[in-house]
Amino acid sequence: MGSKNCEVCKGEQSKYKCPTCFIPYCSMVCFKKHKDIPCEKPVPPSEEPPKHSDTLKDITDERLQEIDDPSCVLSKEQLESIVKSSEIRSFLADVNLQKMIQKVDSSRDPENELDKAMGDQTFLQFTDKVRSIINPEE
């Protein structure tokens, strides 16, 4: 393990690490200087908060602008019904179904890709179940 220089004074070899943010420092003087500026514990990459442009609200807002007919947008209650359905969760355990959904969602021509996916029995059953949940009276 190679030695590092102090991140505060940049001159001396570090002997210690800040217990909060783990930056290396060489002395009590540098530690006190470092603590004058509040530091934070680093966030592991898997726990990083989403970038502003990647938040669900931003993605939803962008997608809503692409919709010609706002009546096609599901209500919060409809979405919650889908999420709570054990049958839907069971369908979504199928890796092939996951791949088909991802392919439709990421396609440059999603309508064409959806038409292709509708030829698959599992995908067809899945979409029928979703429709029965969002429109129970049909």
Number of C-alpha atoms within 10 A of each C-alpha: 3 3 9 16 16 21 18 19 17 14 11 14 16 20 13 16 15 14 10 12 13 13 18 22 27 21 17 10 11 18 20 12 13 17 11 9 7 8 13 9 10 11 10 7 7 6 8 9 10 9 7 9 9 11 12 11 11 12 11 11 11 11 10 14 9 9 11 8 8 10 8 9 11 11 11 9 10 15 14 12 14 19 12 10 13 10 13 17 12 10 18 15 10 11 10 13 17 13 11 18 17 11 16 18 14 11 13 10 11 13 12 11 17 17 11 12 18 15 10 13 10 15 20 13 13 19 15 11 18 19 14 13 17 17 10 9 6 7
